[in-house]
Amino acid sequence: MLVTLIAAARSSSLLDARFDDERPLDAAGWQALERAIPRLSPMAAAELRYCSPTPCSRQTGDALGLAPLAQPALRECDMGRWRGLTLQQVTAHEPHAVDVWLADPRSAPHGGESLLAFVSRIGGWLDTRPVEGDGLVVAVTEATVIRAAMLYALKAPPASYWRTEVQPLSVVSFHGCRGRWSLRLG
């Protein structure tokens, strides 16, 4: 089975990125998406097409002709009381909590989901895709979800999450089955 994840087009500038951002695509996101349609629209041939429940993922999937089914399991990490805030805002008010969160993947000082729980949830979604053999699954989701899937597939140490970047509209594929995934780039 091949599971391809597409990073949603952007909903805000990097400086205004917020935890659990529920905003729709911004003008730059729509422009980038229009340029990417010829490259990404063939993904609509996938047997199963999903998206995270965020507006920017839904809009990206719809623009690509995927008509994706929203999957709650593909939502971003639950950031508890930090939801809707920027990292800069949280660091200004809770610097020690941010340090703990970045250093300990089991911690959730924000009252939401720990990094390990988030990676496990995304890995569980990946492992339970119902297509057998050479089937193709496509999902549009946030970069954070793709980073978690990469960490899970590679069985990489949790600190690797903070050293992985996924740009809007990039594509990462996973080949394999439950618990045995290979990463395919390109």
N, C-alpha and C positions, 0 to 999 in steps of 0.2 A: 504494500500500500504506500502511496505517496500523499503526504499531507503538506500542503503549501500554505504558508502564512504570509499575508500581505500587510505591511504596516499602513495604517490609515493615513490619509493626507493630513496635513497639520491643521490644528484648530486654533493655534496661538503661536506667537514667537517663543523662542527658547527662553527668553528672559521672563516671559509671562506664563510659563508652563506651571500648571497647578496639579496638586494631588487629586486624583479622581476627577479629572476635568470633564465636565459634561457639556462643553460648548460645541456648537456646530463648526463646520469648516470655515476658516477665514478666507479672505480674498486670495491670498497667496496659496493657500491649500487648494482652492478650486482651480487656479491657474496651473499649478503643478499636476493636478489630477487630469486636466484636459490634455496636457502634453503626454501623460503616461497611458492614456486610454488605448492607443494603438498597440502598445507593448503588453498591457495587462488584460485587455478584454478577451483574449483567447481562453483565459481562466474560466470563463463562463461555461465552458464545456465540461467542467467537473461534475461528477455524479452527485456530490454533496457540497453545498455552498452555505457558509456560515458567516456571522460577524459577531463582534462583541455588542453589548446593548447600548453603546454610546452613540450619540448623534453623528460624530465624525466617521465612525466605522460604518454605520448604516449608509450614510451619504456616499462614502467611497465605494462600498459594495454595489449600491444601486447605480451609480454613475458608470461602473464597470460592466453593468448588465448581469450581475450575479443573482439579483433578487435573493439576497442571503437571509437565512433564518437566524434570528438573534439567539445567541447562546449565553445564558447568565454565567456559565462556568468560565467564559472567556473575558470576564470583566477584569479590570485592573485590580491591583492589590487594594484591599480595604484599608484605608489610611485613618480610620477612626476620626478623632477630633481634628486631625490635620486636613481633612477633606476640604478641597476648595482653596487651600492656601498654597503659596509658593514656598520652595525650600528656603529662600531668603527670609521670608516672614517667620517661618517656624524656627529657623536658626536664631533669629533675633530674640524670640521669646523663650525658647527651650533648647539652648545650645547643648546642655548635657544630654538631654533626651535624644537629640539628633546624633550625637557622638555614639551613644549606646546603640541606637538603631543601625548605624552604619557599621559598627564593629561586631555586633552579635546577631547572627541571622535567626536566632530563636526569639529575639526580643520584639516587642510590639509596644513601645512606650506611648504610642498614639492611641492605644486601646483598640486597634483593628487587628489586622492579620500580620503575622511575622513573615519575613522573607521565605523561610523554609516552608511555612504553610502555603504561601502563595505558589511557590515552585511546585509543591506537591499537588495542589489543585489543578494547575495547568498540565502537569504530567498525567494526572488522572484523566483529564479530558482527552489528551493525546492518545492515551492507551485504550480508550473505549470507543474509538471511531469504528462504526459498523461496516466499513467497506473491506472486503477481502481481496486477496490477489493483487492485481495491478490497478485497482481502483484509485481514483483521484478525489481528494478532499481539498477544498480551498476555504480559507477563513480570513476575513479582514479584521484586524484587531490592533490594539495599541502596541507601540514599540516595547513597552514594559512586559507585556504578555509574551512577545516573541523572545525577548531576552530570557524570561523564565523558562520557556520551552527549550531554548538552546541549552541552558544550564542543565535541565532535566535530561535531555537526550544525550548530552556528552558526559553526564555524571560528573560534572565539573564542581570544584569546591565553591561554596557560596560566595566567597569574595570575588569570584569571576563575574558575578552579576554586575558589580559596580565598574567593571572594566570592559564592558561590552556596549557598543553603540549600535542602534538600529535607526536608520534614517527613514523619514516618511516615504511611503510608496516603494520601499525596498521589499524584496521577496526572499524568503528563506524556506527551504523544503526539508522535510524529514522523510526518510525512506525506512521502512521496517514494520515492526509490529510491537505489541505490548512489551514495554521494558527494554526493547532492543532496537534503538533508533540510530540511524546514521544521518548526519547533517549534510545537506547538499546545498552548495552555494552556486549562484549563477543561473 
